[in-house]
Amino acid sequence: MAWLGVLRAPWSGLSLDDLHCLASNDDPALLLRPLPELMAERLPQLSEDGRRAAARALQTYAAASALRAAQPTASLGTWLEKVWLLVGGAACVDSAARANLNLLWRCLDRLPSGEPDLLGPSLVAALDKLTAQPAPRPAAIAACS
């Protein structure tokens, strides 16, 4: 499910038809296979936009693994931000959202055990303390345009 959410998100942008082709296509056996494997195998069956998006996602997936291997001591937030930039996430947010994402990356950087904390109470505790920056006031928005 997480993969499908990433692939449907604005930075990937696969259509529901393409997601159905990848993950279901009315074949329950497909649900047991890793989605990156299915993307590589079923790339020719996707729409033209879907092929581009899935290829970019596969490239990012490979680059993320290589980046983690090359920088095993990089903090979690720093690594996730690099992956988010690779997948094109920066093109999908405005400056206010980017400021909030920066807060999230720093929050993840401060997790005491890094990635293992994603499965434990440390992440929940850290996120409970995280607060978003206020939205820009309408006058500030008008001044920027």
C-alpha positions as CSV (number, residue, x, y, z in Angstrom):
1,M,0.0,0.0,0.0
2,A,2.8,2.4,0.8
3,W,4.3,1.9,-2.7
4,L,0.9,2.7,-4.3
5,G,0.6,5.9,-2.2
6,V,4.1,7.0,-3.4
7,L,3.3,6.2,-7.0
8,R,0.0,8.0,-6.9
9,A,1.5,11.1,-5.1
10,P,2.0,14.3,-7.2
11,W,5.8,13.7,-7.5
12,S,5.2,10.4,-9.2
13,G,1.7,10.9,-10.7
14,L,0.7,7.4,-11.9
15,S,-2.9,7.2,-12.9
16,L,-5.3,4.8,-11.2
17,D,-5.4,2.7,-14.4
18,D,-1.6,2.4,-14.4
19,L,-1.6,1.5,-10.7
20,H,-4.3,-1.2,-11.4
21,C,-2.1,-2.6,-14.2
22,L,0.9,-2.7,-11.9
23,A,-0.6,-4.1,-8.7
24,S,-3.8,-5.9,-9.6
25,N,-4.9,-6.3,-13.1
26,D,-7.3,-8.8,-11.4
27,D,-4.4,-11.2,-10.7
28,P,-4.1,-11.9,-7.0
29,A,-0.6,-13.5,-7.5
30,L,0.7,-10.0,-8.3
31,L,0.0,-8.9,-4.8
32,L,2.7,-11.2,-3.5
33,R,5.5,-9.7,-5.6
34,P,7.6,-6.6,-4.8
35,L,6.2,-3.5,-6.6
36,P,9.6,-2.4,-8.0
37,E,9.9,-5.8,-9.6
38,L,6.4,-5.4,-11.1
39,M,7.2,-1.9,-12.3
40,A,10.2,-3.1,-14.2
41,E,8.4,-6.0,-15.7
42,R,5.2,-4.2,-16.6
43,L,6.6,-0.9,-17.7
44,P,5.7,-1.5,-21.4
45,Q,2.0,-2.1,-20.4
46,L,1.6,1.3,-18.8
47,S,0.5,4.5,-20.4
48,E,3.2,6.8,-21.9
49,D,3.0,9.1,-18.8
50,G,2.9,6.0,-16.6
51,R,6.1,4.6,-18.2
52,R,7.9,7.9,-17.6
53,A,6.7,8.1,-14.0
54,A,7.4,4.5,-13.2
55,A,10.9,4.7,-14.8
56,R,11.7,7.8,-12.7
57,A,10.4,6.0,-9.6
58,L,12.6,3.0,-10.4
59,Q,15.6,5.2,-10.9
60,T,15.0,7.0,-7.6
61,Y,14.6,3.6,-5.9
62,A,17.9,2.4,-7.2
63,A,19.6,5.8,-6.4
64,A,18.2,5.8,-2.9
65,S,19.6,2.4,-2.2
66,A,23.0,3.4,-3.6
67,L,22.9,6.7,-1.7
68,R,22.2,4.8,1.6
69,A,25.0,2.3,0.9
70,A,27.4,5.2,0.0
71,Q,26.5,7.2,3.1
72,P,25.5,4.7,5.7
73,T,26.0,7.2,8.6
74,A,23.8,9.9,7.0
75,S,21.0,10.8,9.4
76,L,17.5,9.6,8.5
77,G,16.0,13.0,7.7
78,T,19.0,14.1,5.6
79,W,18.8,10.9,3.6
80,L,15.0,11.0,3.1
81,E,15.3,14.6,2.0
82,K,17.8,13.6,-0.7
83,V,15.5,10.9,-1.9
84,W,12.6,13.3,-1.9
85,L,14.6,15.7,-4.0
86,L,15.6,12.8,-6.4
87,V,12.0,11.8,-6.9
88,G,11.0,15.4,-7.8
89,G,9.2,16.3,-4.6
90,A,10.5,19.9,-4.5
91,A,8.5,20.7,-7.7
92,C,5.3,19.8,-5.9
93,V,5.5,22.2,-2.9
94,D,5.5,25.9,-2.3
95,S,7.8,27.7,0.1
96,A,5.5,27.3,3.1
97,A,5.3,23.5,2.6
98,R,9.0,23.3,2.0
99,A,9.6,25.1,5.4
100,N,7.4,22.5,7.1
101,L,9.2,19.7,5.3
102,N,12.5,21.1,6.6
103,L,11.0,20.8,10.1
104,L,10.2,17.2,9.4
105,W,13.6,16.3,8.0
106,R,15.3,17.9,11.1
107,C,12.9,16.1,13.4
108,L,13.8,12.8,11.8
109,D,17.5,13.7,12.1
110,R,17.1,14.0,15.8
111,L,15.7,10.5,16.3
112,P,18.1,8.8,18.8
113,S,18.4,5.5,16.9
114,G,17.7,6.7,13.3
115,E,15.9,4.3,11.1
116,P,15.0,1.7,13.8
117,D,13.0,4.5,15.5
118,L,10.5,4.4,12.5
119,L,9.1,1.2,14.0
120,G,9.0,2.3,17.6
121,P,7.6,4.9,20.0
122,S,10.4,7.4,19.4
123,L,8.9,8.5,16.1
124,V,5.4,8.9,17.5
125,A,6.9,11.0,20.4
126,A,8.9,13.2,18.0
127,L,6.0,13.8,15.7
128,D,3.7,14.6,18.6
129,K,6.1,17.6,19.4
130,L,6.3,18.7,15.8
131,T,4.2,21.7,14.8
132,A,3.8,23.1,11.3
133,Q,4.7,26.7,10.5
134,P,1.6,28.9,10.2
135,A,0.2,29.5,6.8
136,P,1.2,32.8,5.2
137,R,-1.3,35.6,5.8
138,P,-3.3,36.7,2.8
139,A,-1.5,40.1,2.7
140,A,1.9,38.3,2.6
141,I,0.6,36.1,-0.3
142,A,-0.6,39.1,-2.3
143,A,2.8,40.8,-1.8
144,C,4.6,37.8,-3.3
145,S,2.6,37.7,-6.6
